[in-house]
Amino acid sequence: FPVTIGENWKLLCGVGMEYALYDNHSFFQVPVPSSDTSILAEYSNDFKMLKYYSFLQGSTQIGKAVLSAGVRADGNDFNEHMGNLVNQVSPRIALRYNITRQLTFNAGTGIYYQQPSYIALGFVENNLKVNRAMKFIRNRQVSGGLQYAFDQRNAVVSAEGFYKYYDQYPISVSKGVSLANL
């Protein structure tokens, strides 16, 4: 819900909850090393998960600049680590500066957490859920850019650069690479 404090500060806060059901039955070919053959593998899995979050964001205008800062925390009941909101606290800050009426400079930085995919969370091998100790994926990022808004045309042109650093990303044990690269 939004709250206005004084003339310049706007606050937005909230909480949320989601109940997820996951059901998967998979068939896939697994290559046999040093051979031209493969074997058919299959597994079935289902689980239920309660996901929850809270957030607080504030913004203010100071002359030609708008400053925005916030924090979000996410959790779920998949395991104890993911269940603790403190482990997934995501602070962020952003600045928008109006150079002219049509040209603005935008910049931001923050830490963002993303829950791993249900497929990764629910993966079964030899009838065991092998990823019970997974953590949220962490992304630290910085971005900045310029935006030009054309008068009375409802058109915008923007250029932006960014740097993202991912941590705690799931890795394929058999291939030794990030699941994002498969």
Backbone torsions as a table, in degrees:
resi	resn	phi	psi	omega
1	PHE	NA	141.9	-178.7
2	PRO	-86.1	146.0	177.3
3	VAL	-137.5	138.0	175.6
4	THR	-107.9	130.1	179.0
5	ILE	-116.7	119.2	-176.9
6	GLY	65.6	-152.4	-178.3
7	GLU	-92.2	-24.8	-170.4
8	ASN	-114.7	-16.7	-175.4
9	TRP	-98.2	132.0	174.4
10	LYS	-121.9	129.2	178.5
11	LEU	-116.2	144.1	177.3
12	LEU	-135.2	127.7	178.6
13	CYS	-139.6	160.1	180.0
14	GLY	-175.1	169.8	175.5
15	VAL	-137.6	157.4	178.5
16	GLY	-153.8	161.3	-179.6
17	MET	-147.8	146.1	179.9
18	GLU	-142.6	137.6	175.5
19	TYR	-107.2	120.3	-175.6
20	ALA	-113.5	139.7	173.2
21	LEU	-115.6	129.9	-179.3
22	TYR	-122.4	128.7	178.7
23	ASP	-139.0	122.6	-175.4
24	ASN	-139.3	135.2	171.1
25	HIS	-130.3	113.6	-172.8
26	SER	-118.8	141.0	170.5
27	PHE	-123.0	135.0	176.6
28	PHE	-156.4	156.8	178.9
29	GLN	-88.8	132.8	176.8
30	VAL	-115.8	117.7	179.9
31	PRO	-66.0	141.5	175.6
32	VAL	-89.4	122.6	-178.1
33	PRO	-56.6	144.2	179.3
34	SER	57.3	36.9	-179.0
35	SER	-153.7	159.7	175.5
36	ASP	-94.9	11.7	-176.8
37	THR	-109.4	169.1	175.7
38	SER	-144.0	162.9	177.4
39	ILE	-117.4	152.8	178.7
40	LEU	-87.0	124.1	177.3
41	ALA	-113.1	148.5	176.5
42	GLU	-149.0	152.5	172.8
43	TYR	-154.9	157.1	176.3
44	SER	-127.8	146.0	179.7
45	ASN	-159.0	147.4	169.9
46	ASP	-147.7	149.6	174.2
47	PHE	-156.3	164.8	177.6
48	LYS	-117.1	147.4	-177.7
49	MET	-145.2	136.3	173.2
50	LEU	-101.6	122.5	-179.9
51	LYS	-113.5	145.3	-177.5
52	TYR	-150.8	157.8	-179.5
53	TYR	-156.3	162.3	170.9
54	SER	-144.7	154.6	-179.8
55	PHE	-151.5	157.1	174.7
56	LEU	-144.9	129.2	179.0
57	GLN	-138.6	139.6	178.0
58	GLY	-130.5	149.7	177.0
59	SER	-145.6	152.5	177.9
60	THR	-149.4	152.6	175.6
61	GLN	-105.0	130.0	178.2
62	ILE	-125.8	99.0	-176.7
63	GLY	62.9	-122.1	-179.3
64	LYS	-86.9	0.0	-175.2
65	ALA	-109.2	146.4	171.0
66	VAL	-119.2	121.6	179.7
67	LEU	-107.3	133.4	-179.2
68	SER	-132.7	135.3	178.1
69	ALA	-141.5	148.8	-179.7
70	GLY	-162.2	175.4	177.1
71	VAL	-147.2	143.8	178.4
72	ARG	-137.3	145.6	176.2
73	ALA	-131.8	132.0	-179.0
74	ASP	-120.6	150.6	176.2
75	GLY	-157.6	169.0	173.4
76	ASN	-155.9	172.2	-177.5
77	ASP	-99.3	23.9	-180.0
78	PHE	-66.8	-43.8	175.1
79	ASN	-150.6	173.9	-175.2
80	GLU	-64.1	-42.1	-179.5
81	HIS	-62.4	-47.7	-179.9
82	MET	-68.6	-22.9	-179.1
83	GLY	-75.7	-19.0	-178.1
84	ASN	-89.3	110.1	-178.3
85	LEU	-56.1	-30.4	-178.5
86	VAL	-61.9	-28.2	179.8
87	ASN	-73.7	-14.8	-177.8
88	GLN	-128.2	48.3	177.3
89	VAL	-85.5	126.2	-174.6
90	SER	-117.5	93.7	175.2
91	PRO	-83.3	151.2	178.5
92	ARG	-154.3	155.4	178.7
93	ILE	-146.7	144.3	-179.3
94	ALA	-143.3	154.3	179.1
95	LEU	-134.9	133.8	170.9
96	ARG	-123.1	125.6	-179.4
97	TYR	-122.7	124.5	179.5
98	ASN	-84.1	100.8	178.7
99	ILE	-68.1	-47.1	171.9
100	THR	-134.8	-177.0	178.3
101	ARG	-62.4	-30.0	-176.5
102	GLN	-104.9	-20.8	-173.9
103	LEU	-110.9	125.8	178.7
104	THR	-127.4	149.8	173.0
105	PHE	-105.4	131.9	-179.5
106	ASN	-125.3	138.0	177.6
107	ALA	-148.8	150.7	178.1
108	GLY	-161.3	159.4	175.2
109	THR	-150.1	155.4	179.0
110	GLY	175.8	175.0	173.7
111	ILE	-114.4	133.6	-178.4
112	TYR	-128.7	137.4	177.8
113	TYR	-111.5	140.5	179.0
114	GLN	-131.0	131.3	176.8
115	GLN	-66.4	137.2	174.9
116	PRO	-60.3	160.9	-178.6
117	SER	-63.1	154.2	176.3
118	TYR	-60.0	-35.0	179.0
119	ILE	-61.1	-44.9	178.7
120	ALA	-67.0	-43.2	-179.5
121	LEU	-64.0	-36.7	-174.6
122	GLY	-96.5	8.1	-175.7
123	PHE	-61.7	133.0	-177.8
124	VAL	-118.5	134.5	175.2
125	GLU	-136.4	127.5	-176.7
126	ASN	53.1	42.8	179.0
127	ASN	63.1	19.4	177.0
128	LEU	-120.2	137.6	172.8
129	LYS	-75.6	107.3	-169.9
130	VAL	-85.6	-10.9	-175.5
131	ASN	-110.2	32.0	-177.5
132	ARG	-64.2	-19.1	-177.4
133	ALA	-99.5	13.1	-178.8
134	MET	-60.5	156.7	176.4
135	LYS	-122.4	163.6	172.5
136	PHE	-61.4	147.2	175.4
137	ILE	-77.4	131.9	-179.5
138	ARG	-106.2	135.6	177.9
139	ASN	-129.0	119.9	173.2
140	ARG	-103.5	127.3	-175.9
141	GLN	-141.4	155.6	175.1
142	VAL	-133.9	138.0	178.2
143	SER	-142.3	157.2	177.3
144	GLY	-162.5	151.8	179.7
145	GLY	-177.4	178.1	177.7
146	LEU	-117.8	147.7	178.1
147	GLN	-134.9	133.2	178.3
148	TYR	-118.5	123.6	179.2
149	ALA	-104.6	122.7	178.8
150	PHE	-77.2	136.9	178.5
151	ASP	-63.5	135.0	169.9
152	GLN	52.1	26.5	179.1
153	ARG	-123.4	-3.3	-176.4
154	ASN	51.5	39.1	-179.5
155	ALA	-127.7	144.8	-179.6
156	VAL	-136.6	140.6	172.5
157	VAL	-120.2	132.6	179.9
158	SER	-140.1	153.9	174.4
159	ALA	-132.2	132.8	-175.5
160	GLU	-142.1	143.6	173.0
161	GLY	-119.7	151.9	-179.5
162	PHE	-151.3	158.9	174.2
163	TYR	-131.5	129.0	177.9
164	LYS	-125.8	137.0	176.9
165	TYR	-124.0	114.4	-179.5
166	TYR	-94.9	143.0	179.6
167	ASP	-139.7	154.9	179.3
168	GLN	62.6	30.3	-179.9
169	TYR	-82.7	136.2	-179.8
170	PRO	-59.6	138.1	-179.6
171	ILE	-116.3	136.5	174.5
172	SER	-72.4	121.0	179.7
173	VAL	-67.1	-39.2	-176.9
174	SER	-73.7	-31.7	-177.4
175	LYS	-104.3	-17.9	178.2
176	GLY	70.9	22.3	179.7
177	VAL	-127.7	161.2	177.1
178	SER	-60.4	141.9	177.8
179	LEU	-63.5	-20.6	177.6
180	ALA	-67.6	-21.0	-177.2
181	ASN	-95.4	3.8	180.0
182	LEU	-96.0	NA	NA
